Amino acid sequence: MSARGNLVSVCVGDHFCFGRGDARLDSAEGARRRIRAWRRELGGEALLWREVHTLATEFRYSVPRGRMRPVFPGLGWDDLDLVPELAHEEGMRAYLYVSLYDEGWRLPRAGERERSYHSEGPGRYLAWQSEFSRRHPEYAVSDRSGRRRQWGVLCLAYPQVRAHFRRRIERLLKNRAWDGFFVCLRSQSRPADHADQFGYNEAVMKEYRRKHGDRFELRRWRDLLGESLTGLLRELRAIVPRLAVGVPRGDILGARRGNGSSRC
């Protein structure tokens, strides 16, 4: 991306739930007017459009007894097809935006919910988790004991996990005119208690022993996790026209609120 203009990052779900008027993005004409304003008033050069279709079709939602489950009525228009067209009308590029480390978690027990690290809703009275991660809890990143996991963050050392993300992205982009794909390393998962707490899954440690033997060195382990992330990005780059990556600031790249990979 060029540095001449601004990037406009749009969380469609937040707009739909909390926006007013055109900012709800619940009609194609309203979205057209907002995109025009982002271009002309904010100097937007590229649009990062965070999709919500995956949340509606691939995730399961949980709430405590007595509370209403969330309902996704849909935007009322096909944003995956139309947003690239609307952006191109204003001379903007359109990137489809997906979070890599945000596969969600099951509803915590009542005692845990009262001490939620998150907001009043998510993490306390609402939980969501992708069906893939529900079926495969072994793919969530684990600590060195193998007993604790950071739910929502999947270990990219497993080929099955990388294939899961490739399939999702190929499905979202198929026969659509997006200029590229934006991968964000954000996460709403519970933060790690300390740096380097998670990422010791069997697939990682087996490869570490193959390369380096039994003597553990932190930098080599970090670099090995970085190879997994880099490997996925290379696989994605082969199937998308352009690839952009958003990372939190810091010396180590990895799941937000708990580092875990370097040399990406």
C-alpha positions in Angstrom: 0.0 0.0 0.0 1.1 3.5 -0.7 1.8 5.9 2.2 0.2 8.9 0.4 -3.3 8.4 1.7 -5.1 7.0 4.8 -6.3 3.5 5.5 -10.0 3.3 6.5 -10.5 0.3 8.8 -14.2 -0.6 9.1 -15.6 -3.2 11.6 -18.9 -3.9 10.0 -20.4 -5.6 13.0 -19.7 -2.6 15.3 -21.2 -0.3 12.7 -24.3 -2.4 12.4 -24.8 -2.7 16.1 -23.9 0.8 17.2 -24.0 3.1 14.2 -26.7 5.5 13.3 -28.1 6.5 9.9 -25.7 5.6 7.1 -23.1 4.6 9.7 -25.1 1.4 10.3 -24.1 0.2 6.9 -27.4 -1.6 6.6 -28.0 -0.6 3.0 -25.9 -0.4 -0.1 -26.8 3.3 -0.7 -25.9 4.2 2.9 -22.6 2.4 2.5 -21.9 4.2 -0.8 -22.4 7.5 1.0 -20.1 6.6 3.9 -17.4 5.3 1.5 -17.6 8.6 -0.4 -17.2 10.5 2.8 -14.3 8.4 4.0 -12.6 9.1 0.6 -13.3 12.8 0.4 -13.3 13.9 4.0 -10.7 11.5 5.5 -8.4 11.1 2.5 -8.9 7.4 2.4 -6.9 5.5 -0.1 -7.7 1.9 0.8 -10.6 0.4 2.6 -10.1 -2.4 5.2 -13.5 -4.1 5.4 -13.8 -6.5 8.3 -16.2 -9.2 7.2 -19.0 -10.6 9.4 -20.2 -13.5 7.3 -17.8 -15.9 9.1 -19.3 -14.9 12.5 -22.8 -15.7 11.2 -22.1 -19.0 9.6 -19.1 -20.6 11.2 -19.4 -19.7 14.9 -21.5 -20.9 17.8 -22.7 -18.4 20.5 -23.3 -19.0 24.2 -25.1 -17.0 26.9 -26.0 -17.7 30.5 -29.4 -19.2 31.3 -32.1 -16.5 31.0 -30.3 -14.3 28.6 -31.1 -14.0 24.9 -28.8 -15.4 22.3 -27.6 -12.9 19.7 -29.3 -13.0 16.3 -27.5 -12.0 13.1 -30.2 -10.6 10.7 -27.7 -9.8 8.0 -26.9 -6.4 6.6 -29.7 -6.6 4.0 -27.3 -6.4 1.1 -24.3 -8.4 -0.2 -21.3 -6.4 1.1 -18.8 -9.0 -0.1 -19.9 -8.4 -3.7 -20.7 -4.7 -3.6 -18.0 -3.1 -1.4 -15.2 -3.5 -3.9 -17.4 -1.9 -6.6 -18.3 1.0 -4.2 -14.7 1.6 -3.2 -13.6 1.5 -6.8 -16.2 4.2 -7.7 -14.3 6.5 -5.4 -10.8 5.5 -6.5 -10.1 3.4 -3.4 -8.7 -0.1 -3.1 -10.7 -2.6 -1.1 -9.1 -5.2 1.2 -11.2 -7.8 2.9 -10.2 -7.9 6.6 -10.0 -11.0 8.8 -8.6 -11.5 12.3 -6.2 -14.5 12.5 -6.1 -15.0 16.3 -9.8 -14.5 17.1 -11.5 -18.0 17.0 -13.2 -17.4 20.3 -14.0 -19.3 23.5 -16.8 -21.1 25.3 -18.8 -19.4 28.0 -16.8 -19.4 31.2 -18.2 -20.6 34.5 -20.2 -18.2 36.6 -17.3 -17.4 39.0 -14.9 -16.7 36.1 -17.5 -14.4 34.4 -17.7 -12.2 37.5 -13.9 -11.5 37.1 -14.0 -11.1 33.4 -11.1 -9.2 31.9 -13.4 -8.1 29.0 -16.3 -5.7 28.7 -19.7 -6.0 30.3 -20.9 -8.2 27.4 -18.2 -10.3 25.6 -16.4 -12.5 27.9 -18.9 -12.1 30.7 -22.4 -12.6 29.3 -21.6 -13.6 25.8 -19.1 -16.0 24.3 -18.5 -17.2 20.8 -16.3 -19.9 19.3 -15.7 -21.2 15.8 -17.0 -24.7 15.1 -13.5 -25.7 13.9 -11.8 -24.7 17.2 -14.7 -26.4 19.2 -14.1 -29.6 17.4 -10.3 -29.4 17.8 -9.4 -28.0 21.2 -5.9 -29.5 20.8 -5.1 -26.8 18.2 -5.4 -23.9 20.7 -1.9 -22.7 21.8 -0.8 -24.4 25.0 1.6 -23.6 27.8 4.7 -25.8 28.5 2.7 -28.2 30.8 0.1 -28.8 28.1 -2.7 -28.2 30.6 -3.5 -24.5 30.0 -4.5 -23.0 26.7 -5.1 -19.6 25.2 -8.6 -20.1 23.7 -9.1 -18.3 20.5 -5.5 -18.4 19.3 -4.7 -21.5 17.2 -1.3 -23.0 16.7 -0.2 -22.4 13.1 2.4 -25.2 13.3 -0.4 -27.6 12.5 -1.1 -28.0 8.7 -4.7 -28.6 9.5 -5.0 -25.1 11.1 -3.3 -23.4 8.1 -5.6 -25.3 5.8 -8.6 -24.1 7.8 -7.7 -20.5 7.3 -6.9 -21.0 3.6 -10.3 -22.5 3.0 -12.1 -19.7 4.8 -10.3 -17.0 2.9 -10.6 -18.8 -0.5 -14.4 -19.0 0.1 -14.7 -15.4 1.0 -12.8 -14.1 -2.0 -14.1 -16.5 -4.6 -15.5 -14.8 -7.7 -15.3 -11.4 -6.0 -13.4 -8.2 -7.0 -11.4 -7.5 -3.8 -8.0 -5.9 -4.5 -6.4 -7.8 -1.6 -6.6 -9.3 1.8 -5.8 -7.8 5.2 -4.7 -10.2 8.0 -4.9 -8.7 11.4 -3.1 -10.2 14.4 -5.5 -8.7 16.9 -7.3 -10.8 19.4 -10.1 -10.6 21.9 -8.9 -13.7 23.8 -7.9 -13.6 27.4 -4.4 -12.1 27.7 -1.5 -14.3 28.6 -0.3 -14.0 32.1 3.2 -13.3 30.9 5.2 -13.2 27.7 6.1 -16.6 26.1 3.4 -18.4 28.1 1.8 -20.1 25.2 3.0 -21.8 22.0 4.4 -25.1 23.2 2.1 -27.4 21.3 3.2 -30.9 20.3 3.7 -29.9 16.7 6.0 -27.1 17.7 8.1 -29.0 20.2 8.5 -32.0 17.9 9.9 -29.8 15.2 12.1 -28.0 17.7 13.6 -31.2 18.9 14.2 -32.3 15.3 16.0 -29.1 14.5 17.8 -28.3 17.8 17.7 -31.3 20.1 16.5 -31.3 23.7 18.2 -28.2 25.0 15.6 -25.4 25.0 16.6 -21.9 23.8 14.0 -19.1 23.9 15.1 -17.4 20.7 15.1 -20.6 18.7 11.6 -21.4 19.9 10.4 -17.9 19.0 11.9 -18.2 15.6 10.2 -21.5 15.1 6.8 -20.0 15.8 7.7 -17.2 13.4 8.3 -19.8 10.7 4.7 -21.1 11.2 3.2 -17.6 10.8 5.5 -16.8 7.8 4.5 -20.1 6.2 0.8 -19.3 6.5 1.3 -15.8 5.1 3.2 -17.3 2.1 0.4 -19.7 1.5 -2.1 -16.9 1.6 0.0 -14.7 -0.7 -0.2 -17.4 -3.3 -4.1 -17.3 -3.4 -4.8 -13.5 -3.0 -4.0 -10.6 -5.3 -2.3 -8.5 -2.6 -1.7 -9.3 1.1 -1.5 -6.8 3.9 -0.7 -7.6 7.6 -1.6 -5.6 10.7 0.6 -6.3 13.8 0.7 -4.8 17.3 3.7 -2.6 18.0 6.6 -4.3 19.7 9.8 -6.3 19.1 8.1 -9.7 18.9 5.2 -10.5 16.5 2.5 -12.9 17.6 -0.8 -13.2 19.2 -1.8 -9.9 20.8 -1.2 -9.7 24.6 1.2 -12.5 24.6 4.1 -12.7 22.3 4.9 -15.8 20.4 6.8 -15.5 17.2 9.6 -13.5 15.5 11.3 -13.1 12.2 8.0 -13.0 10.4 
